[in-house]
Amino acid sequence: MPERKRVAVLADSDTRWKWGALTAGRLVPDHQLTGFLLRGRATPTARQLGEVGVRADRLAEVTCAQFLAEIERERYDVIVLALVGGAVQAVLHGARALWPAPAERPVLVTGYVGVVYEKLADGLLLRHGADLVLANSRHDAERFRAVYEGVGADASAVTETALPFLGGAPYEPVGSRAHTVVFAVQPSVPESRADRTYLLERAAGHARLHPEREVLIKLRSRPGEHTTHLEEQPYQRLAAKLPGGLPPNCRLVYGNMGEVLDGTDLLVTVSSTAALESLHRGIPTAVLTDLGIREALGNHHFLGSGCLASWDQLDSGLLPQGDPHWLAAQGVLPGRAAPGPTAPGRTAPGRAAPAVGPDAGAPYEAHDAPEAHDAYAAARARVAALVGARRLPSPAPYYTPTTAPGYLPGILARHHLAPDGTPLPGAAREPEGQSRLRRRLRAHLREAARGAYRHGVQRVAPVIRRLGEL
């Protein structure tokens, strides 16, 4: 029996952990997964990890330097870097310092967790140097290659795939009307309190206008938790201050998005990746235009999708359907990605939101169902070939002390690496001789510091901003 491949996923938030772990499963179906959470402001809580529902054989919180020490000490076949661009760049330069010449080293994979609508060149060039840079669609692959070729960099690492969490049961409408409407909110889009309050009021108004419908406001995190993006104005707090409160058929829910979509008849959002998941299942999906179609909102990404609509139109009964040509270009045409096992049957109108158990996320496992089109076949073959190679060349990021002397050193320094990618003195070591009590104390202090930071973002910063507007 062949030995299971060892895969490490380094992630810096709950969403990126989900993307990284599921991507690992798509690329190396039979593997031993070791998870690493990059220590920082968005390090996920135990509750957030449980909601994601993807488990690792081992999970540890590390700094960048500690992770580099780990992959130097332990042999991994594949490493998935599910990180913000600057952290990816730091690990790539650290790997280059570990393997400055062709050597037996792990295959380095990175990509994006969802819709890429801002900082395209910056984010891509920070990811250059990985063996595979995954693109979630043909459209993204073409854009990615154009950026790399535009600066004269090697674009061969760009590999077209699909979002790894596409799957679940195809939508089967119950009658001709939407019974369950889900408003998928985002931590930082829109950003202002006034805009977020407006959208909340419209969702509540839709529920009042359609008492036969259940309107679920799907939240990303609980107050005090952080995700990939900062959330200064949590909808929970806005809902508590809403005049008259939420109507009985409108409520806030948490949970795994895949399970929530199992009972959804209409998905509404500004620009969440949940729209792509919904469209892939064939669920009517509305990308809101109430606040305009703007790059800052990300809804410009959906131009041509057939899904752009306002709350007024939804109130009047519109159920937007995705344009097949747009869906195909974006890699979310139903049947494109390897679907997961059939989800539980849809329940009757007025059903409760799905509960999230310890095994949430199972609908996204790729290996339990036949594939109409395996969007990961090419990437999987490429990874297998690289793993089977005796030696791989040293990572070669586009950014070097020569090409970006005023930019790269600062990125590396933020992760306690020297300009040549080696860890700064003491960066990779935990203090020696610590008792278990002291280690626990340090962990509690780190969590307290994160809590203070989150409190400052969600409580203090908005107050100071409002005072500044007086």
C-alpha positions in Angstrom: 0.0 0.0 0.0 1.6 3.4 -1.0 2.5 5.7 1.8 0.1 8.6 2.5 1.5 11.9 1.4 2.2 14.4 4.1 0.5 17.8 3.5 0.8 20.9 5.6 -1.6 23.8 5.4 -0.6 27.2 6.9 -3.6 29.5 7.3 -4.2 32.9 8.9 -8.0 33.0 9.3 -11.0 30.7 9.5 -12.0 31.2 5.8 -8.5 30.6 4.5 -8.1 27.5 6.7 -11.3 26.1 5.1 -9.9 27.0 1.6 -6.5 25.5 2.3 -7.7 22.3 3.9 -10.3 21.6 1.2 -7.8 22.5 -1.5 -5.3 20.0 0.0 -8.0 17.3 -0.2 -8.6 18.1 -3.9 -4.9 18.1 -4.8 -3.8 15.1 -2.7 -6.9 12.9 -2.1 -5.2 10.4 0.3 -3.0 12.4 2.6 -2.1 13.1 6.2 -3.0 16.7 7.0 -1.1 18.8 9.5 -2.6 22.2 10.1 -0.8 25.4 11.2 -2.5 28.6 12.1 -0.3 31.7 11.6 -0.3 33.8 14.8 -1.9 37.1 14.2 -5.0 39.3 14.6 -7.3 36.9 12.7 -6.2 33.6 14.2 -9.5 31.7 14.4 -11.1 30.6 17.7 -12.0 27.0 18.4 -15.7 27.8 17.7 -14.8 29.2 14.2 -12.7 26.2 13.4 -15.5 23.9 14.5 -17.9 25.7 12.2 -15.6 25.3 9.3 -15.8 21.6 10.0 -12.4 20.5 8.4 -10.2 18.6 10.8 -6.5 18.0 10.7 -4.5 15.2 12.2 -2.5 17.8 14.1 -3.1 21.5 14.5 -0.7 24.1 16.0 -0.4 27.9 16.2 2.9 29.2 14.9 4.8 32.2 13.7 6.3 32.4 10.2 9.8 31.7 11.5 8.5 28.7 13.6 6.8 27.3 10.5 10.0 27.6 8.5 11.8 25.7 11.2 9.1 23.0 11.2 9.3 22.4 7.4 13.1 22.3 7.6 12.9 19.7 10.4 10.0 17.6 9.2 9.5 16.3 5.6 6.3 17.4 3.9 5.3 16.5 0.3 3.0 19.5 -0.3 2.5 22.8 1.5 -0.6 24.9 0.9 -0.1 28.5 1.8 -3.6 29.8 2.6 -2.5 33.3 3.6 -2.6 37.0 2.8 -0.1 37.9 0.1 2.6 39.4 2.3 2.7 36.3 4.4 2.9 34.1 1.3 5.9 36.1 0.1 7.6 35.8 3.5 7.2 32.0 3.5 8.5 31.8 -0.1 11.6 33.8 0.7 12.1 31.7 3.8 11.8 28.5 1.7 14.3 30.0 -0.8 16.7 30.5 2.1 16.2 26.9 3.2 16.7 25.5 -0.3 18.9 27.9 -2.2 19.8 25.3 -4.8 17.8 22.4 -6.5 16.8 20.0 -3.7 14.3 17.5 -2.4 11.7 20.0 -1.0 7.9 20.3 -0.6 5.7 21.5 -3.4 4.5 25.0 -2.6 0.9 25.8 -3.5 -1.1 29.1 -3.0 -4.1 30.9 -4.4 -7.2 32.9 -3.4 -10.1 32.0 -1.2 -12.8 33.7 -3.3 -13.6 36.6 -5.6 -10.5 38.6 -6.6 -11.7 42.1 -7.1 -9.1 44.4 -5.6 -5.3 44.6 -5.4 -4.9 42.2 -8.3 -1.3 43.0 -9.2 -0.1 43.5 -5.7 -1.6 40.2 -4.4 -0.5 38.2 -7.4 3.1 39.4 -7.3 3.3 38.6 -3.6 2.3 35.0 -4.5 4.7 34.7 -7.3 7.4 32.0 -6.6 5.0 29.2 -5.5 5.1 26.1 -7.7 1.3 26.4 -8.2 -0.7 29.6 -8.1 -4.3 28.4 -8.3 -6.9 30.3 -10.2 -10.6 29.7 -9.4 -11.8 30.1 -12.9 -10.7 30.5 -16.6 -11.4 34.2 -16.2 -9.0 34.4 -13.2 -6.3 32.3 -14.9 -6.2 34.7 -17.9 -6.0 37.7 -15.6 -3.3 36.1 -13.5 -1.1 35.2 -16.4 -1.5 38.6 -17.9 -0.1 40.2 -14.7 2.9 37.9 -14.5 3.7 38.2 -18.2 3.2 42.0 -18.0 6.2 42.3 -15.6 8.2 39.7 -17.4 7.8 37.0 -14.7 7.3 33.3 -15.3 3.5 32.6 -15.5 3.7 28.8 -15.8 2.7 28.3 -12.1 -0.8 29.7 -12.8 -3.2 26.7 -12.8 -6.9 26.8 -13.5 -9.0 25.0 -10.9 -12.3 26.0 -9.1 -13.3 27.0 -5.6 -12.8 23.9 -3.5 -16.0 24.3 -1.5 -18.3 24.2 -4.5 -20.7 21.3 -4.1 -23.8 20.3 -2.3 -27.2 19.3 -3.6 -28.6 21.0 -6.7 -31.4 23.4 -6.0 -34.9 22.0 -6.2 -37.6 24.7 -5.9 -40.6 24.1 -3.7 -43.4 25.7 -5.7 -42.9 28.9 -7.6 -42.1 31.2 -4.7 -39.1 31.7 -2.5 -39.8 30.4 1.0 -36.4 31.0 2.6 -34.3 34.1 1.8 -30.7 34.2 3.1 -28.9 37.5 3.3 -25.2 36.6 3.4 -23.4 39.5 5.1 -19.8 40.5 4.9 -17.4 41.8 7.6 -16.3 44.9 5.7 -18.6 45.3 2.7 -20.2 47.8 3.0 -18.0 49.5 5.6 -20.1 52.4 7.0 -22.6 52.0 9.8 -25.2 53.9 7.8 -24.9 51.5 4.8 -24.9 48.4 6.9 -28.0 49.6 8.9 -29.7 50.4 5.6 -29.2 46.8 4.3 -30.4 45.4 7.6 -33.5 47.5 7.5 -34.2 46.4 3.9 -33.9 42.7 4.9 -36.2 43.3 7.8 -38.6 45.2 5.5 -38.6 42.3 3.0 -39.6 40.0 5.8 -42.5 42.2 6.9 -43.6 42.6 3.2 -43.5 38.8 2.8 -44.7 37.2 6.0 -44.9 33.8 4.3 -41.1 33.9 3.8 -38.3 33.3 6.3 -35.5 35.8 6.1 -32.2 34.6 7.6 -29.3 37.0 8.1 -26.3 34.8 7.8 -23.5 36.1 9.9 -19.8 35.4 9.5 -18.6 35.7 13.1 -19.7 36.4 16.7 -18.8 39.8 18.3 -15.2 39.7 19.4 -14.2 37.2 16.7 -12.3 38.2 13.5 -12.3 36.7 10.1 -10.2 37.5 7.0 -11.5 41.1 7.0 -12.0 43.4 9.9 -15.6 44.0 11.0 -16.1 47.4 12.7 -19.9 47.3 12.6 -21.2 43.8 13.5 -24.8 43.2 12.3 -25.6 41.7 15.7 -25.2 45.1 17.4 -27.0 47.0 14.6 -29.9 44.6 14.9 -30.1 45.2 18.7 -30.6 48.9 18.0 -33.0 48.5 15.1 -36.3 50.5 15.8 -39.0 47.9 16.4 -36.5 45.1 16.2 -36.5 42.3 13.7 -39.9 40.8 12.7 -40.7 37.2 13.8 -39.8 35.8 10.4 -36.4 37.5 10.3 -33.5 36.3 12.4 -29.7 36.1 12.7 -28.1 32.8 12.1 -24.6 31.3 12.2 -23.4 28.0 10.8 -21.6 26.4 7.8 -22.6 28.2 4.6 -23.0 24.9 2.8 -25.6 23.7 5.3 -27.4 27.0 5.2 -27.6 26.8 1.4 -29.2 23.4 1.6 -32.4 25.2 2.7 -32.1 28.4 0.7 -34.5 29.5 -2.1 -33.0 33.0 -2.7 -29.4 34.1 -1.7 -28.9 37.9 -1.3 -25.5 39.5 -0.8 -23.4 42.5 -1.8 -20.4 40.6 -3.1 -19.8 37.5 -0.9 -18.2 34.4 -2.3 -21.4 32.7 -1.0 -23.0 34.0 -4.3 -20.7 31.7 -6.3 -21.6 28.7 -4.1 -25.2 29.5 -4.5 -25.0 30.0 -8.3 -23.1 26.7 -8.6 -26.1 24.9 -7.0 -28.6 26.8 -9.3 -30.1 28.8 -6.4 -31.6 32.1 -7.4 -29.0 34.7 -6.4 -29.2 38.5 -6.1 -26.1 40.7 -5.9 -27.4 44.0 -4.5 -27.1 47.3 -6.4 -28.8 49.4 -3.7 -25.5 51.1 -2.8 -24.3 51.3 -6.4 -22.1 49.0 -8.5 -18.7 50.0 -7.3 -15.2 48.5 -7.1 -15.1 49.3 -3.4 -18.1 47.0 -2.9 -16.8 44.3 -5.1 -20.2 43.8 -6.9 -18.7 45.0 -10.1 -17.2 41.5 -10.4 -20.8 40.3 -11.2 -21.3 42.5 -14.2 -22.9 40.2 -16.9 -23.9 37.6 -14.3 -27.6 38.3 -14.6 -27.8 38.6 -10.8 -27.5 42.3 -10.2 -30.7 43.5 -8.5 -32.0 45.8 -5.8 -34.1 45.1 -2.7 -37.0 46.9 -4.4 -36.9 44.4 -7.2 -36.7 41.5 -4.8 -39.6 42.9 -2.8 -41.6 42.8 -6.1 -40.8 39.1 -6.5 -37.7 39.0 -8.8 -35.7 35.7 -8.5 -32.5 36.4 -10.5 -30.9 33.5 -12.5 -27.3 33.3 -13.4 -26.2 33.8 -17.0 -24.7 30.4 -18.3 -21.9 32.0 -20.2 -20.8 34.1 -17.2 -21.1 31.1 -14.9 -18.9 29.0 -17.2 -16.2 31.7 -17.4 -16.2 32.0 -13.6 -15.9 28.3 -13.1 -19.3 28.0 -11.3 -21.5 26.5 -14.0 -23.5 23.7 -12.2 -21.7 20.5 -12.7 -18.3 22.0 -13.4 -16.5 21.3 -10.0 -16.5 17.9 -8.5 -19.6 17.9 -6.4 -19.8 16.5 -2.9 -22.2 13.8 -1.6 -25.8 14.5 -1.8 -26.9 16.8 1.0 -29.8 16.1 3.3 -33.2 16.6 1.7 -34.8 20.0 1.7 -37.2 20.6 4.5 -40.6 22.3 4.4 -41.2 26.0 4.3 -40.7 27.7 7.7 -37.9 25.3 8.5 -35.2 26.2 11.1 -31.7 27.0 10.0 -29.5 23.9 9.9 -27.6 23.1 13.1 -23.8 23.0 12.9 -22.3 19.9 14.4 -18.7 18.7 14.8 -18.7 17.2 11.3 -20.1 20.2 9.5 -18.6 20.7 6.1 -19.0 17.1 5.0 -21.0 18.2 1.9 -17.8 19.5 0.4 -15.8 16.3 0.4 -14.9 15.8 -3.2 -14.2 12.0 -3.3 -17.6 10.6 -2.6 -19.5 11.4 -5.8 -19.1 11.1 -9.5 -17.7 14.0 -11.4 -19.3 15.8 -14.3 -16.1 17.7 -14.8 -13.1 17.5 -12.5 -11.8 21.1 -12.3 -8.8 19.9 -10.2 -7.6 17.1 -12.6 -4.8 19.2 -14.2 -3.6 20.7 -10.8 -3.7 17.2 -9.2 -1.6 15.8 -12.0 0.9 18.7 -11.8 1.3 18.3 -8.0 1.8 14.5 -8.5 4.5 15.1 -11.0 6.3 17.6 -8.8 6.1 15.4 -5.8 7.5 12.6 -7.8 10.4 14.7 -9.1 13.7 13.9 -7.3 14.7 17.6 -7.0 12.9 20.8 -7.4 14.5 24.2 -8.2 14.8 26.8 -5.5 11.7 29.0 -5.2 12.1 32.1 -7.3 9.7 35.0 -6.3 9.5 38.0 -8.6 10.2 40.3 -5.7 13.8 40.3 -4.7 16.2 42.9 -3.1 16.9 43.9 -6.7 13.4 44.3 -8.1 11.7 45.7 -4.9 14.5 47.0 -2.5 12.1 49.5 -0.9 9.2 47.1 -0.5 10.4 43.5 0.2 12.5 44.1 3.3 9.5 45.6 5.1 7.3 42.6 4.3 9.9 40.2 5.5 10.6 42.2 8.6 6.9 42.1 9.6 7.4 38.3 9.8 10.7 38.5 11.7 12.8 37.6 8.6 16.0 39.2 7.4 16.2 40.6 3.8 17.7 37.3 2.7 14.7 35.3 4.1 16.5 33.8 7.1 14.8 34.2 10.5 16.0 37.0 12.7 17.9 35.9 15.8 15.6 34.2 18.3 12.5 34.5 16.0 12.0 30.7 15.6 12.5 29.7 19.2 10.1 29.5 22.0 11.6 30.6 25.3 13.4 27.5 26.8 12.7 26.0 30.2 9.1 27.1 30.3 6.7 25.2 32.6 3.3 24.1 31.4 1.8 26.9 33.5 3.9 29.5 31.9 3.1 28.3 28.4 -0.6 28.4 29.2 -0.2 31.9 30.7 1.5 33.1 27.5 -1.3 31.7 25.4 -3.9 33.4 27.6 -2.0 36.7 27.3 -1.9 36.4 23.5 -5.6 35.8 23.4 -6.2 38.7 25.7 -4.1 40.9 23.4 -6.2 39.8 20.4 -9.4 40.5 22.4 -8.1 44.0 23.2 -7.3 44.6 19.5 -10.7 43.4 18.4 -12.4 45.5 21.0 -10.5 48.5 19.7 -11.6 47.8 16.2 -15.2 47.2 16.9 -15.8 49.6 19.8 -13.2 52.3 20.1 -12.4 53.0 16.5 -16.0 53.7 15.4 -16.4 56.1 18.3 -13.2 58.0 17.5 -14.3 58.2 13.8 -17.7 59.6 14.7 -16.0 62.2 17.0 -13.7 63.2 14.2 -16.8 64.0 12.0 -18.3 66.4 14.5 
